[in-house]
């Protein structure tokens, strides 16, 4: 879903919750707005957690030559 959809839900939800004082066929638009804003915040948080999860593997190898020189090799793999 992503940041865009979460932001859209938050904006539309806050507009309904804070700017609209009406109900349509016994549906409270203020409550619908707060629910949409809350779902938008959850979507934003889940997107941030899943995209920045750090799905990377890293291995580091240290090799010492007979002369006493050490070399460090690091490999990274994105999962």
N, C-alpha and C positions, 0 to 999 in steps of 0.2 A: 504494500500500500504506500508506504513512504511518508516523507515529511510533508509533501504537498497535500495529500489527502487528510492527514492529521491536522494540519494547519487550517484547511478548509472547514473541517468539522468544528474546530474550536471557534473560528470566526463566525460561522453561521449560527452555532449554538449560543454564543454570547450575544449576538444580535437578537435572536429570538428571546433569550432569557432577560435581557436588560432593556430592549427597546420596544418589544411588542407586549401590549397589555390586552390581549384578546384571546378568545377561544373559538375553535371551529368545531361545531357538532360535538360539544362536550369534551373536546381535546384541549387540555391546558398547554398552550404553546410555550409558556414560561418553563414548565417542567420539561417539555421536550427539548427546549434549548439547553437547559442545564445538563440533561442526559447526553445530548450531542457534544457539548463542550467537554464533559468528562470522558466520553469515548475518544474524542480527539486527543486529549492529553495522554490517554493510555496508548493510542496508536503512535503518538510521537515518542513516548518512552520506549515502547517495544521496538520501534524502528532504530532508535539510538542504540539500544542494547544489542540488537542483532547485527547491525552494520559495524559496530565498533567492538565486536566480541573478541577480536584478536585471534582469528583462526589461522595462525601462522605457527609453523614448526621451525625450530632453530636448533642446529647442532654445532658445537664448537669442538675443534680438534687441535691439540697442541703437539707439535712434532719438534723434537730436539735433535739437531745434527750432531755428528761426532765432534765437531769443532766447538760445541757449546751454544750454537745459535738456535734460538727457538723461533718457530713459525706458528702462528695461530691462524687456522682456517675456519671460517664461519660460513655455514650454508643456511639459507632461509628458504622455506617452501610455504607458499600461500595455499591454504586448504580451501 
